Amino acid sequence: MDRHERFDSASRVIQIGFWVNAALMTMKLLAGHFGRSEAVFADGMESAADFVAILSTMIALRIGRKPFDETHPYGHGRAESIAAIIVSLVIFATGAWILMRSVHTIIDRAFEVPSAVAVAAAFITILIKEALFRYSHRVGAKLESPALLAAAKDHRKDAITSISTLIGVTGAFFGITIMDPLAAGITSLFIFHIGYETFMSASHDLMDGKPSEQFVDSLVRIAGGVEGVEHVHEIKARRSGQYVIVDLKLDMDPEMTVKRSHAIATEVQRRIFERFPNVGDVMIHINPHEEEHEDLIRL
């Protein structure tokens, strides 16, 4: 899959989520208002906040698909991680709004009995949002896209919210009116957790966090399997959107010609690219094997 296909796939997932979310938002706001359910109306307001998150993701994908240029030699992929940070902040803000509203309702004891339309809206939302989560997560994991995975978590957050909403609005429908605002308050705690996970994951990428040990071990095996490579060490990798940029050092015969060592390094790059479609670049430094040498570094 080339870079254009990758970004087209990601954009398609986001656009589907955008329009489905718009329909759900309208349905929940109307059902919450006319169905007299604070939990369902809060769910609709949460969907409205999701517009900010989805819109930022769409913008990030548009920016991230731009190729490298003079001012951004590593491309524009970090825009996806920035979008994921924005999504996490929107999730946090949504959770805080729902929590405060539910607390005020319980303190003021301003309970209402919701209608059946509110119950139906919560149930429909669960089914649709869980389907969106599975679809977005599957494509996001395949592309290793921070923005898509953040959007998928947001869909899962909505599904969890609606489960709690369904329990609360159903209880209130049968006369236990406090369950409606109580469900909204409990839901906010799940929302905070998902926001935290999204924020930490995006921050890890923006801070050039280390990739998984499994990924590093695979790089060692691939590079070490090329004839002429005596030793592989000091592997570093950092994420830039859907791509990973790899740095590694190879020890080779000190008597080897520059032409031969270059050919070996190129073969290492080729094999890594074949094994990992999400690797965008492989930068290789060559050292003489079993000879004293100094690698200058300031980090």
Disulfide bonds with the S-S distance in Angstrom:
none
